[in-house]
């Protein structure tokens, strides 16, 4: 079990509270696989859900390798029991596209939003998405789309929306979504990635109009770290 409550409290304080009138969208991303983005995103979402005025959404952006729902289900003592699944799109929009369009048994196209559900935990304070990859067949391709529609539709229903994006060394989602989120937090495992990786990703995100809030050092020890350090230069 990984409990980063104290670390995430420091990150929460550094980022400041969500605006009262509009949910904020925070993307967690890393330059390379293995930095622990999913763990940090999950722990931040949990802390935010406990403190938020409205539900918090944890969007599992790794569409090819979904893992958040399973990880949360394995810790009922910290997250509670999962509730029943519901559609994760308020208006039928989605943040991804599937090509070619999948079809149902009746031969009609299945809207991408139908492939994304969410289940609540923590008494409804936290919702976790799941993309149903099993509904697709060989030859289908799923890609993030650079549009604000889904995030704008979800904002009225949330206090904070946390996106767990796949590592940039195998997927461009973090860069594609960056202009449409309020901020991106980079995650680096202590002693892990080289300094150049996060800097390159920072530059790519800023080049498309994204905002980097800072970088979290995901430490394996529980010494009080500097949770959020500004990326300079």
MDAnalysis code that builds the backbone (N, CA, C; Angstrom):
import MDAnalysis as mda
import numpy as np

u = mda.Universe.empty(699, n_residues=233, atom_resindex=np.repeat(np.arange(233), 3), trajectory=True)
u.add_TopologyAttr("name", ["N", "CA", "C"] * 233)
u.add_TopologyAttr("resid", np.arange(1, 234))
u.add_TopologyAttr("resname", ["UNK", "UNK", "UNK", "UNK", "UNK", "UNK", "UNK", "UNK", "UNK", "UNK", "UNK", "UNK", "UNK", "UNK", "UNK", "UNK", "UNK", "UNK", "UNK", "UNK", "UNK", "UNK", "UNK", "UNK", "UNK", "UNK", "UNK", "UNK", "UNK", "UNK", "UNK", "UNK", "UNK", "UNK", "UNK", "UNK", "UNK", "UNK", "UNK", "UNK", "UNK", "UNK", "UNK", "UNK", "UNK", "UNK", "UNK", "UNK", "UNK", "UNK", "UNK", "UNK", "UNK", "UNK", "UNK", "UNK", "UNK", "UNK", "UNK", "UNK", "UNK", "UNK", "UNK", "UNK", "UNK", "UNK", "UNK", "UNK", "UNK", "UNK", "UNK", "UNK", "UNK", "UNK", "UNK", "UNK", "UNK", "UNK", "UNK", "UNK", "UNK", "UNK", "UNK", "UNK", "UNK", "UNK", "UNK", "UNK", "UNK", "UNK", "UNK", "UNK", "UNK", "UNK", "UNK", "UNK", "UNK", "UNK", "UNK", "UNK", "UNK", "UNK", "UNK", "UNK", "UNK", "UNK", "UNK", "UNK", "UNK", "UNK", "UNK", "UNK", "UNK", "UNK", "UNK", "UNK", "UNK", "UNK", "UNK", "UNK", "UNK", "UNK", "UNK", "UNK", "UNK", "UNK", "UNK", "UNK", "UNK", "UNK", "UNK", "UNK", "UNK", "UNK", "UNK", "UNK", "UNK", "UNK", "UNK", "UNK", "UNK", "UNK", "UNK", "UNK", "UNK", "UNK", "UNK", "UNK", "UNK", "UNK", "UNK", "UNK", "UNK", "UNK", "UNK", "UNK", "UNK", "UNK", "UNK", "UNK", "UNK", "UNK", "UNK", "UNK", "UNK", "UNK", "UNK", "UNK", "UNK", "UNK", "UNK", "UNK", "UNK", "UNK", "UNK", "UNK", "UNK", "UNK", "UNK", "UNK", "UNK", "UNK", "UNK", "UNK", "UNK", "UNK", "UNK", "UNK", "UNK", "UNK", "UNK", "UNK", "UNK", "UNK", "UNK", "UNK", "UNK", "UNK", "UNK", "UNK", "UNK", "UNK", "UNK", "UNK", "UNK", "UNK", "UNK", "UNK", "UNK", "UNK", "UNK", "UNK", "UNK", "UNK", "UNK", "UNK", "UNK", "UNK", "UNK", "UNK", "UNK", "UNK", "UNK", "UNK", "UNK", "UNK", "UNK", "UNK", "UNK", "UNK", "UNK", "UNK", "UNK"])
u.atoms.positions = np.array([
    [0.837, -1.194, 0.000],
    [0.000, 0.000, 0.000],
    [0.874, 1.246, 0.000],
    [0.513, 2.205, -0.795],
    [1.229, 3.474, -0.851],
    [0.315, 4.565, -0.321],
    [0.745, 5.250, 0.720],
    [-0.034, 6.337, 1.296],
    [0.810, 7.602, 1.245],
    [0.454, 8.482, 0.349],
    [1.200, 9.726, 0.175],
    [0.400, 10.925, 0.667],
    [-0.417, 10.712, 1.697],
    [-1.308, 11.769, 2.166],
    [-0.547, 13.032, 2.545],
    [0.524, 12.890, 3.305],
    [1.258, 14.081, 3.741],
    [1.915, 14.787, 2.561],
    [2.448, 14.000, 1.622],
    [3.057, 14.601, 0.436],
    [2.025, 15.347, -0.400],
    [0.852, 14.741, -0.555],
    [-0.182, 15.362, -1.370],
    [-0.796, 16.579, -0.685],
    [-0.766, 16.600, 0.640],
    [-1.223, 17.790, 1.357],
    [-0.324, 18.977, 1.025],
    [0.970, 18.706, 0.904],
    [1.888, 19.765, 0.508],
    [1.641, 20.236, -0.907],
    [1.341, 19.304, -1.800],
    [1.037, 19.667, -3.183],
    [-0.256, 20.461, -3.261],
    [-1.262, 20.029, -2.518],
    [-2.549, 20.733, -2.477],
    [-2.347, 22.183, -2.032],
    [-1.557, 22.365, -0.983],
    [-1.309, 23.710, -0.472],
    [-0.560, 24.556, -1.493],
    [0.385, 23.935, -2.196],
    [1.167, 24.675, -3.183],
    [0.318, 25.115, -4.371],
    [-0.602, 24.255, -4.792],
    [-1.455, 24.584, -5.939],
    [-2.569, 25.545, -5.565],
    [-2.954, 25.551, -4.292],
    [-4.043, 26.403, -3.860],
    [-5.389, 25.753, -4.106],
    [-6.450, 26.257, -3.484],
    [-7.778, 25.657, -3.632],
    [-8.367, 25.886, -5.014],
    [-9.308, 25.039, -5.358],
    [-10.008, 25.199, -6.632],
    [-10.906, 26.431, -6.577],
    [-11.098, 27.126, -7.694],
    [-12.012, 28.271, -7.716],
    [-13.425, 27.838, -7.327],
    [-14.127, 28.690, -6.621],
    [-15.462, 28.333, -6.152],
    [-16.461, 28.230, -7.293],
    [-16.228, 28.956, -8.370],
    [-17.208, 29.038, -9.445],
    [-16.941, 28.087, -10.606],
    [-15.769, 27.437, -10.620],
    [-15.413, 26.648, -11.798],
    [-14.421, 25.564, -11.415],
    [-14.737, 24.337, -11.772],
    [-13.821, 23.234, -11.478],
    [-12.516, 23.419, -12.230],
    [-11.434, 23.026, -11.618],
    [-10.155, 23.087, -12.306],
    [-9.767, 21.691, -12.781],
    [-9.034, 21.662, -13.878],
    [-8.568, 20.402, -14.460],
    [-7.054, 20.357, -14.317],
    [-6.561, 19.352, -13.601],
    [-5.130, 19.206, -13.344],
    [-4.643, 17.915, -13.988],
    [-3.693, 18.044, -14.873],
    [-3.116, 16.878, -15.531],
    [-1.798, 16.496, -14.853],
    [-1.637, 15.214, -14.570],
    [-0.370, 14.693, -14.057],
    [0.298, 13.920, -15.186],
    [1.559, 14.203, -15.424],
    [2.252, 13.598, -16.561],
    [3.714, 13.363, -16.221],
    [4.356, 12.524, -17.020],
    [5.781, 12.240, -16.850],
    [6.422, 12.052, -18.210],
    [7.713, 12.281, -18.262],
    [8.433, 12.125, -19.523],
    [8.637, 10.666, -19.882],
    [8.869, 9.830, -18.872],
    [9.180, 8.424, -19.128],
    [8.338, 7.498, -18.268],
    [8.177, 6.285, -18.737],
    [7.420, 5.269, -18.014],
    [8.126, 4.913, -16.708],
    [7.329, 4.657, -15.670],
    [7.889, 4.212, -14.405],
    [8.138, 5.299, -13.384],
    [7.692, 6.522, -13.655],
    [7.910, 7.615, -12.712],
    [6.877, 7.637, -11.584],
    [5.800, 6.866, -11.727],
    [4.796, 6.812, -10.670],
    [3.680, 7.824, -10.807],
    [3.369, 8.221, -12.033],
    [2.307, 9.207, -12.258],
    [0.968, 8.719, -11.722],
    [0.629, 7.473, -11.991],
    [-0.675, 6.951, -11.577],
    [-0.831, 6.988, -10.068],
    [0.223, 6.646, -9.349],
    [0.169, 6.677, -7.890],
    [-0.026, 8.094, -7.383],
    [0.738, 9.030, -7.899],
    [0.632, 10.418, -7.461],
    [-0.740, 10.989, -7.807],
    [-1.226, 10.736, -9.022],
    [-2.540, 11.241, -9.426],
    [-3.639, 10.675, -8.539],
    [-3.566, 9.387, -8.250],
    [-4.578, 8.729, -7.412],
    [-4.570, 9.287, -5.990],
    [-3.387, 9.459, -5.434],
    [-3.289, 9.972, -4.071],
    [-3.730, 11.430, -3.989],
    [-3.413, 12.212, -5.012],
    [-3.866, 13.600, -5.009],
    [-5.381, 13.664, -5.129],
    [-5.952, 12.829, -5.994],
    [-7.405, 12.812, -6.165],
    [-8.096, 12.425, -4.865],
    [-7.527, 11.475, -4.145],
    [-8.114, 11.055, -2.866],
    [-8.117, 12.202, -1.866],
    [-6.988, 12.874, -1.732],
    [-6.926, 13.989, -0.793],
    [-7.865, 15.113, -1.210],
    [-7.902, 15.409, -2.507],
    [-8.788, 16.461, -2.996],
    [-10.245, 16.121, -2.722],
    [-10.600, 14.839, -2.882],
    [-11.985, 14.420, -2.671],
    [-12.412, 14.615, -1.222],
    [-11.506, 14.377, -0.307],
    [-11.814, 14.546, 1.115],
    [-12.028, 16.018, 1.449],
    [-11.323, 16.891, 0.771],
    [-11.374, 18.318, 1.084],
    [-12.319, 19.121, 0.196],
    [-12.754, 18.552, -0.901],
    [-13.511, 19.312, -1.895],
    [-14.956, 19.551, -1.484],
    [-15.533, 20.567, -2.085],
    [-16.940, 20.897, -1.855],
    [-17.866, 20.064, -2.736],
    [-17.352, 19.661, -3.879],
    [-18.115, 18.850, -4.830],
    [-17.283, 17.619, -5.177],
    [-17.844, 16.654, -5.903],
    [-17.083, 15.451, -6.254],
    [-15.811, 15.759, -7.043],
    [-14.832, 14.904, -6.860],
    [-13.585, 14.954, -7.622],
    [-13.596, 13.801, -8.614],
    [-13.129, 14.068, -9.819],
    [-13.062, 13.031, -10.854],
    [-11.610, 12.677, -11.128],
    [-11.328, 11.390, -11.156],
    [-10.016, 10.880, -11.542],
    [-10.173, 10.213, -12.902],
    [-9.645, 10.847, -13.925],
    [-9.772, 10.349, -15.293],
    [-8.524, 9.535, -15.637],
    [-8.724, 8.245, -15.848],
    [-7.622, 7.354, -16.203],
    [-7.339, 7.518, -17.690],
    [-6.340, 8.333, -18.000],
    [-6.057, 8.648, -19.391],
    [-5.258, 7.598, -20.139],
    [-4.740, 6.611, -19.425],
    [-3.979, 5.553, -20.095],
    [-4.972, 4.555, -20.676],
    [-5.531, 4.893, -21.822],
    [-6.631, 4.119, -22.388],
    [-6.228, 2.702, -22.755],
    [-4.962, 2.488, -23.054],
    [-4.500, 1.154, -23.446],
    [-4.195, 0.267, -22.247],
    [-3.895, 0.882, -21.104],
    [-3.531, 0.122, -19.913],
    [-4.227, 0.713, -18.697],
    [-5.518, 0.500, -18.605],
    [-6.301, 1.026, -17.493],
    [-5.888, 0.351, -16.179],
    [-5.693, 1.154, -15.139],
    [-5.265, 0.566, -13.881],
    [-5.798, 1.243, -12.635],
    [-6.357, 2.441, -12.769],
    [-6.783, 3.177, -11.590],
    [-7.927, 2.501, -10.839],
    [-8.927, 2.054, -11.565],
    [-10.081, 1.450, -10.900],
    [-9.677, 0.191, -10.137],
    [-8.829, -0.611, -10.735],
    [-8.361, -1.834, -10.084],
    [-7.538, -1.513, -8.836],
    [-6.692, -0.501, -8.923],
    [-5.870, -0.118, -7.779],
    [-6.723, 0.383, -6.625],
    [-7.746, 1.147, -6.934],
    [-8.622, 1.681, -5.894],
    [-9.471, 0.577, -5.280],
    [-9.930, -0.347, -6.107],
    [-10.725, -1.466, -5.594],
    [-9.924, -2.327, -4.627],
    [-8.612, -2.324, -4.770],
    [-7.747, -3.142, -3.915],
    [-7.492, -2.502, -2.552],
    [-7.959, -1.265, -2.353],
    [-7.750, -0.583, -1.078],
    [-9.066, -0.056, -0.512],
    [-10.014, -0.940, -0.193],
    [-11.303, -0.481, 0.325],
    [-11.199, 0.225, 1.671],
    [-10.133, -0.059, 2.426],
    [-9.964, 0.606, 3.715],
    [-9.637, 2.086, 3.555],
    [-9.094, 2.470, 2.396],
    [-8.740, 3.863, 2.160],
    [-9.709, 4.569, 1.220],
    [-10.325, 3.830, 0.321],
    [-11.206, 4.440, -0.667],
    [-12.670, 4.059, -0.500],
    [-12.960, 3.091, 0.361],
    [-14.328, 2.621, 0.499],
    [-14.700, 1.678, -0.632],
    [-15.933, 1.223, -0.607],
    [-16.419, 0.318, -1.643],
    [-16.796, 1.102, -2.900],
    [-16.569, 0.488, -4.037],
    [-16.946, 1.111, -5.302],
    [-18.442, 1.005, -5.533],
    [-19.032, 2.086, -6.061],
    [-20.440, 2.075, -6.399],
    [-20.670, 1.554, -7.806],
    [-21.898, 1.608, -8.241],
    [-22.259, 1.097, -9.561],
    [-21.741, 2.022, -10.670],
    [-21.403, 1.455, -11.820],
    [-20.896, 2.280, -12.926],
    [-21.982, 3.141, -13.550],
    [-21.555, 4.288, -14.057],
    [-22.442, 5.208, -14.766],
    [-21.679, 5.773, -15.954],
    [-22.397, 6.330, -16.903],
    [-21.736, 6.963, -18.040],
    [-20.887, 8.136, -17.546],
    [-19.691, 8.268, -18.098],
    [-18.748, 9.278, -17.617],
    [-18.789, 10.575, -18.407],
    [-19.702, 10.683, -19.352],
    [-19.822, 11.910, -20.136],
    [-21.188, 12.538, -19.902],
    [-21.238, 13.777, -19.409],
    [-22.524, 14.420, -19.149],
    [-23.334, 14.715, -20.403],
    [-22.647, 14.911, -21.536],
    [-23.355, 15.342, -22.738],
    [-23.023, 14.528, -23.987],
    [-22.342, 13.404, -23.811],
    [-22.002, 12.581, -24.964],
    [-20.685, 12.925, -25.627],
    [-19.979, 13.921, -25.102],
    [-18.671, 14.269, -25.647],
    [-17.614, 13.324, -25.077],
    [-16.422, 13.353, -25.650],
    [-15.328, 12.517, -25.160],
    [-14.006, 13.224, -25.421],
    [-12.963, 12.762, -24.763],
    [-11.644, 13.362, -24.963],
    [-10.769, 12.484, -25.849],
    [-11.390, 11.524, -26.505],
    [-10.658, 10.607, -27.377],
    [-11.526, 10.243, -28.573],
    [-10.868, 9.751, -29.601],
    [-11.564, 9.281, -30.798],
    [-11.127, 7.858, -31.089],
    [-12.043, 7.078, -31.643],
    [-11.758, 5.688, -32.005],
    [-11.911, 5.544, -33.510],
    [-10.883, 5.030, -34.157],
    [-10.942, 4.800, -35.608],
    [-10.487, 3.385, -35.944],
    [-11.189, 2.715, -36.847],
    [-12.494, 3.103, -37.386],
    [-13.555, 3.039, -36.292],
    [-14.672, 3.690, -36.502],
    [-15.721, 3.733, -35.488],
    [-16.220, 2.324, -35.173],
    [-16.260, 1.943, -33.898],
    [-16.776, 0.616, -33.541],
    [-18.278, 0.547, -33.772],
    [-18.776, -0.628, -34.006],
    [-20.210, -0.818, -34.234],
    [-20.760, -1.843, -33.260],
    [-22.047, -1.698, -32.951],
    [-22.714, -2.638, -32.069],
    [-23.226, -3.844, -32.835],
    [-23.937, -4.699, -32.126],
    [-24.481, -5.903, -32.760],
    [-25.488, -5.572, -33.845],
    [-26.091, -4.379, -33.723],
    [-27.065, -3.958, -34.727],
    [-26.400, -3.301, -35.932],
    [-25.076, -3.212, -35.901],
    [-24.354, -2.611, -37.015],
    [-24.240, -1.106, -36.954],
    [-24.845, -0.487, -35.953],
    [-24.795, 0.965, -35.837],
    [-23.530, 1.397, -35.090],
    [-22.989, 2.572, -35.445],
    [-21.773, 3.062, -34.781],
    [-21.996, 3.288, -33.285],
    [-20.985, 2.985, -32.499],
    [-21.021, 3.226, -31.059],
    [-20.285, 4.532, -30.781],
    [-20.966, 5.535, -30.201],
    [-20.277, 6.792, -29.889],
    [-19.125, 6.537, -28.919],
    [-17.999, 7.218, -29.080],
    [-16.862, 7.006, -28.178],
    [-17.219, 7.160, -26.705],
    [-18.106, 8.103, -26.391],
    [-18.462, 8.341, -24.991],
    [-19.086, 7.118, -24.331],
    [-19.705, 6.246, -25.122],
    [-20.325, 5.043, -24.569],
    [-19.285, 4.060, -24.043],
    [-18.044, 4.236, -24.447],
    [-16.974, 3.329, -24.029],
    [-16.328, 3.755, -22.715],
    [-16.782, 4.883, -22.164],
    [-16.189, 5.408, -20.935],
    [-17.236, 5.452, -19.829],
    [-16.970, 4.725, -18.753],
    [-17.852, 4.745, -17.591],
    [-17.068, 5.230, -16.377],
    [-17.774, 5.460, -15.286],
    [-17.130, 5.887, -14.043],
    [-17.851, 5.256, -12.863],
    [-17.094, 4.974, -11.824],
    [-17.672, 4.416, -10.599],
    [-17.264, 5.288, -9.416],
    [-18.180, 5.484, -8.470],
    [-17.872, 6.325, -7.314],
    [-17.271, 5.528, -6.163],
    [-16.518, 6.226, -5.328],
    [-16.052, 5.675, -4.063],
    [-16.012, 6.823, -3.059],
    [-15.547, 6.546, -1.862],
    [-15.531, 7.558, -0.804],
    [-16.903, 8.209, -0.640],
    [-17.935, 7.384, -0.696],
    [-19.284, 7.891, -0.505],
    [-19.748, 8.838, -1.585],
    [-19.219, 8.682, -2.794],
    [-19.624, 9.537, -3.908],
    [-18.766, 10.776, -4.074],
    [-17.754, 10.935, -3.232],
    [-16.896, 12.122, -3.331],
    [-15.828, 11.989, -4.409],
    [-15.514, 10.751, -4.799],
    [-14.507, 10.523, -5.835],
    [-15.070, 9.588, -6.893],
    [-14.942, 9.984, -8.163],
    [-15.372, 9.164, -9.293],
    [-14.149, 8.802, -10.128],
    [-14.072, 7.536, -10.531],
    [-12.935, 7.039, -11.298],
    [-13.429, 6.503, -12.630],
    [-12.811, 6.930, -13.709],
    [-13.253, 6.483, -15.029],
    [-12.603, 5.161, -15.423],
    [-13.265, 4.495, -16.349],
    [-12.710, 3.277, -16.948],
    [-13.090, 3.244, -18.419],
    [-12.087, 3.083, -19.266],
    [-12.304, 2.950, -20.702],
    [-12.410, 1.468, -21.037],
    [-13.466, 1.103, -21.762],
    [-13.744, -0.308, -22.036],
    [-13.060, -0.747, -23.331],
    [-11.767, -0.964, -23.213],
    [-10.972, -1.404, -24.355],
    [-11.449, -2.748, -24.890],
    [-12.035, -3.567, -24.016],
    [-12.477, -4.900, -24.443],
    [-13.604, -4.839, -25.471],
    [-14.234, -3.667, -25.602],
    [-15.303, -3.512, -26.587],
    [-14.757, -3.312, -28.002],
    [-13.456, -3.078, -28.108],
    [-12.844, -2.847, -29.412],
    [-12.228, -4.127, -29.955],
    [-11.972, -4.111, -31.234],
    [-11.365, -5.261, -31.893],
    [-10.000, -4.887, -32.457],
    [-9.288, -5.883, -32.906],
    [-7.988, -5.639, -33.521],
    [-8.153, -4.695, -34.709],
    [-7.295, -3.713, -34.794],
    [-7.384, -2.745, -35.877],
    [-7.946, -1.411, -35.454],
    [-8.621, -1.370, -34.288],
    [-9.126, -0.100, -33.787],
    [-7.979, 0.706, -33.173],
    [-8.061, 1.998, -33.336],
    [-7.053, 2.901, -32.787],
    [-7.736, 3.955, -31.927],
    [-7.190, 4.191, -30.747],
    [-7.753, 5.176, -29.822],
    [-6.730, 6.283, -29.611],
    [-7.154, 7.514, -29.814],
    [-6.249, 8.652, -29.670],
    [-6.944, 9.801, -28.953],
    [-6.181, 10.537, -28.154],
    [-6.708, 11.736, -27.511],
    [-6.976, 12.800, -28.561],
    [-7.982, 13.620, -28.317],
    [-8.307, 14.702, -29.242],
    [-8.122, 16.042, -28.537],
    [-7.626, 17.001, -29.269],
    [-7.359, 18.319, -28.716],
    [-8.572, 19.213, -28.762],
    [-9.523, 18.959, -27.886],
    [-10.742, 19.754, -27.799],
    [-11.107, 19.957, -26.332],
    [-11.791, 21.051, -26.052],
    [-12.165, 21.370, -24.679],
    [-13.534, 20.827, -24.295],
    [-14.286, 20.299, -25.274],
    [-15.678, 19.937, -25.040],
    [-15.927, 19.042, -23.841],
    [-15.210, 17.943, -23.734],
    [-15.457, 17.002, -22.633],
    [-15.154, 17.637, -21.281],
    [-14.043, 18.335, -21.192],
    [-13.648, 18.931, -19.916],
    [-14.616, 20.033, -19.508],
    [-15.073, 20.823, -20.463],
    [-16.044, 21.866, -20.150],
    [-17.376, 21.270, -19.715],
    [-17.747, 20.126, -20.293],
    [-19.001, 19.477, -19.910],
    [-18.919, 18.881, -18.512],
    [-17.728, 18.435, -18.116],
    [-17.561, 17.791, -16.815],
    [-17.376, 18.791, -15.679],
    [-16.867, 19.965, -15.981],
    [-16.566, 20.956, -14.940],
    [-17.743, 21.266, -14.011],
    [-18.975, 21.467, -14.523],
    [-20.079, 21.798, -13.618],
    [-20.401, 20.702, -12.605],
    [-19.919, 19.505, -12.846],
    [-20.240, 18.373, -11.985],
    [-19.111, 18.025, -11.021],
    [-18.068, 18.827, -10.992],
    [-16.893, 18.475, -10.196],
    [-16.295, 19.694, -9.511],
    [-15.504, 19.416, -8.485],
    [-14.688, 20.436, -7.848],
    [-13.319, 20.470, -8.516],
    [-12.743, 19.292, -8.692],
    [-11.441, 19.138, -9.333],
    [-11.478, 17.915, -10.237],
    [-10.878, 18.028, -11.410],
    [-10.757, 16.906, -12.340],
    [-9.274, 16.589, -12.467],
    [-8.904, 15.379, -12.085],
    [-7.510, 14.939, -12.113],
    [-7.331, 13.987, -13.291],
    [-6.387, 14.279, -14.160],
    [-6.107, 13.415, -15.310],
    [-4.790, 12.683, -15.078],
    [-4.847, 11.374, -15.134],
    [-3.652, 10.531, -15.073],
    [-3.259, 10.207, -16.508],
    [-2.326, 10.991, -17.051],
    [-1.928, 10.801, -18.450],
    [-0.804, 9.774, -18.571],
    [-0.791, 9.015, -19.660],
    [0.301, 8.056, -19.872],
    [1.617, 8.781, -20.118],
    [2.705, 8.094, -19.857],
    [4.029, 8.689, -20.019],
    [4.249, 9.144, -21.455],
    [4.948, 10.258, -21.595],
    [5.153, 10.858, -22.914],
    [6.067, 10.037, -23.810],
    [6.803, 9.078, -23.238],
    [7.676, 8.270, -24.092],
    [6.920, 7.202, -24.867],
    [5.617, 7.066, -24.606],
    [4.835, 6.105, -25.379],
    [3.488, 6.640, -25.832],
    [3.165, 7.892, -25.494],
    [1.880, 8.453, -25.887],
    [1.959, 9.973, -25.823],
    [1.304, 10.654, -26.774],
    [1.334, 12.116, -26.831],
    [0.179, 12.777, -26.090],
    [-0.597, 12.024, -25.317],
    [-1.785, 12.583, -24.686],
    [-1.477, 13.811, -23.837],
    [-0.410, 13.771, -23.052],
    [-0.101, 14.897, -22.168],
    [0.069, 16.189, -22.952],
    [0.686, 16.106, -24.105],
    [0.903, 17.291, -24.936],
    [-0.391, 17.709, -25.629],
    [-1.173, 16.737, -26.082],
    [-2.430, 17.033, -26.777],
    [-3.425, 17.715, -25.846],
    [-3.502, 17.250, -24.597],
    [-4.480, 17.797, -23.653],
    [-4.012, 19.077, -22.972],
    [-2.720, 19.326, -22.968],
    [-2.156, 20.436, -22.200],
    [-2.840, 21.787, -22.420],
    [-3.180, 22.175, -23.662],
    [-3.808, 23.491, -23.844],
    [-5.225, 23.579, -23.278],
    [-5.827, 22.442, -22.947],
    [-7.235, 22.427, -22.552],
    [-7.434, 22.135, -21.067],
    [-6.332, 22.037, -20.317],
    [-6.412, 21.853, -18.872],
    [-5.892, 23.117, -18.206],
    [-6.180, 23.263, -16.927],
    [-5.746, 24.466, -16.225],
    [-4.263, 24.439, -15.884],
    [-3.748, 23.252, -15.638],
    [-2.327, 23.134, -15.311],
    [-1.878, 21.693, -15.461],
    [-0.589, 21.524, -15.695],
    [0.025, 20.201, -15.746],
    [1.105, 20.124, -14.679],
    [1.077, 19.043, -13.917],
    [2.100, 18.778, -12.909],
    [2.950, 17.617, -13.411],
    [4.243, 17.816, -13.519],
    [5.144, 16.757, -13.954],
    [5.587, 15.924, -12.756],
    [5.678, 14.623, -12.962],
    [6.089, 13.696, -11.905],
    [7.423, 13.077, -12.287],
    [8.349, 13.098, -11.352],
    [9.672, 12.514, -11.559],
    [10.002, 11.650, -10.355],
    [10.325, 10.391, -10.588],
    [10.739, 9.516, -9.499],
    [12.119, 9.935, -9.029],
    [12.284, 10.040, -7.709],
    [13.580, 10.426, -7.164],
    [14.645, 9.435, -7.620],
    [15.690, 9.957, -8.243],
    [16.758, 9.096, -8.729],
    [16.414, 8.353, -9.997],
    [15.292, 8.747, -10.627],
    [14.843, 8.027, -11.813],
    [15.280, 8.681, -13.105],
    [14.378, 9.433, -13.713],
    [14.628, 9.995, -15.047],
    [15.787, 10.990, -15.041],
    [16.415, 11.127, -16.175],
    [17.447, 12.143, -16.327],
    [16.789, 13.513, -16.359],
    [17.567, 14.528, -16.070],
    [17.013, 15.877, -16.006],
    [16.471, 16.336, -17.350],
    [17.027, 15.830, -18.443],
    [16.623, 16.312, -19.762],
    [15.198, 15.916, -20.118],
    [14.749, 14.736, -19.680],
    [13.415, 14.270, -20.032],
    [12.311, 15.212, -19.598],
    [12.219, 15.549, -18.302],
    [11.186, 16.483, -17.858],
    [11.305, 17.862, -18.492],
    [12.523, 18.321, -18.727],
    [12.712, 19.641, -19.336],
    [12.188, 19.649, -20.770],
    [12.458, 18.588, -21.506],
    [11.958, 18.487, -22.879],
    [10.436, 18.457, -22.891],
    [9.841, 17.672, -21.986],
    [8.380, 17.602, -21.920],
    [7.798, 18.943, -21.518],
    [8.433, 19.611, -20.557],
    [7.984, 20.951, -20.174],
    [7.956, 21.878, -21.372],
    [9.037, 21.876, -22.140],
    [9.120, 22.765, -23.305],
    [8.050, 22.431, -24.341],
    [7.788, 21.141, -24.547],
    [6.773, 20.731, -25.525],
    [5.380, 21.152, -25.079],
    [5.110, 21.029, -23.789],
    [3.797, 21.427, -23.271],
    [3.619, 22.937, -23.356],
    [4.633, 23.679, -22.981],
    [4.536, 25.136, -23.048],
    [4.449, 25.628, -24.490],
    [5.051, 24.889, -25.417],
    [5.033, 25.287, -26.826],
    [3.633, 25.231, -27.421],
    [2.770, 24.369, -26.869],
    [1.399, 24.270, -27.382],
    [0.424, 25.097, -26.553],
    [0.945, 25.874, -25.612],
    [0.090, 26.749, -24.822],
    [-0.311, 26.200, -23.477],
    [0.286, 25.090, -23.066],
    [-0.023, 24.524, -21.761],
    [0.711, 25.242, -20.644],
    [0.203, 25.076, -19.433],
    [0.810, 25.717, -18.264],
    [1.381, 24.655, -17.337],
    [2.668, 24.754, -17.039],
    [3.306, 23.837, -16.104],
    [3.228, 24.443, -14.707],
    [2.570, 23.737, -13.779],
    [2.470, 24.226, -12.407],
    [3.739, 23.929, -11.630],
    [4.435, 22.859, -11.999],
    [5.648, 22.493, -11.287],
    [5.930, 21.021, -11.455],
    [6.822, 20.506, -10.628],
    [7.203, 19.100, -10.706],
    [7.172, 18.485, -9.319],
    [6.615, 17.293, -9.234],
    [6.567, 16.546, -7.980],
    [7.650, 15.492, -8.001],
    [8.464, 15.458, -6.962],
    [9.445, 14.396, -6.805],
    [8.759, 13.232, -6.096],
    [8.563, 12.149, -6.799],
    [7.907, 10.972, -6.233],
    [8.969, 10.134, -5.517],
    [9.099, 10.353, -4.213],
    [10.152, 9.713, -3.440],
    [9.682, 8.395, -2.845],
    [10.587, 7.444, -2.770],
    [10.256, 6.145, -2.182],
    [10.363, 6.187, -0.672],
    [11.099, 7.165, -0.127],
    [11.171, 7.331, 1.317],
    [10.180, 8.407, 1.715],
    [9.904, 8.513, 2.987],
    [8.889, 9.443, 3.447],
    [9.478, 10.620, 4.207],
    [10.693, 11.000, 3.821],
    [11.263, 12.211, 4.370],
    [10.494, 13.393, 3.799],
    [10.301, 14.448, 4.576],
    [9.567, 15.602, 4.057],
    [10.279, 16.204, 2.850],
    [9.753, 15.987, 1.640],
    [10.408, 16.531, 0.456],
    [9.883, 17.914, 0.109],
    [10.547, 18.544, -0.814],
    [9.999, 19.765, -1.389],
    [9.028, 19.318, -2.456],
    [7.740, 19.379, -2.124],
    [6.727, 18.729, -2.947],
    [6.624, 19.337, -4.337],
    [6.711, 20.621, -4.389],
    [6.480, 21.275, -5.678],
    [7.580, 22.292, -5.905],
    [8.425, 22.050, -6.867],
    [9.499, 22.992, -7.164],
    [9.282, 23.552, -8.556],
    [9.403, 24.832, -8.653],
    [9.176, 25.478, -9.950],
    [10.261, 25.077, -10.941],
    [9.841, 24.812, -12.151],
    [10.809, 24.529, -13.206],
    [11.308, 25.860, -13.759],
    [12.570, 26.066, -13.675],
    [13.118, 27.355, -14.090],
    [13.830, 27.234, -15.433],
    [13.928, 28.383, -16.066],
    [14.750, 28.470, -17.279],
    [14.121, 27.919, -18.480],
])
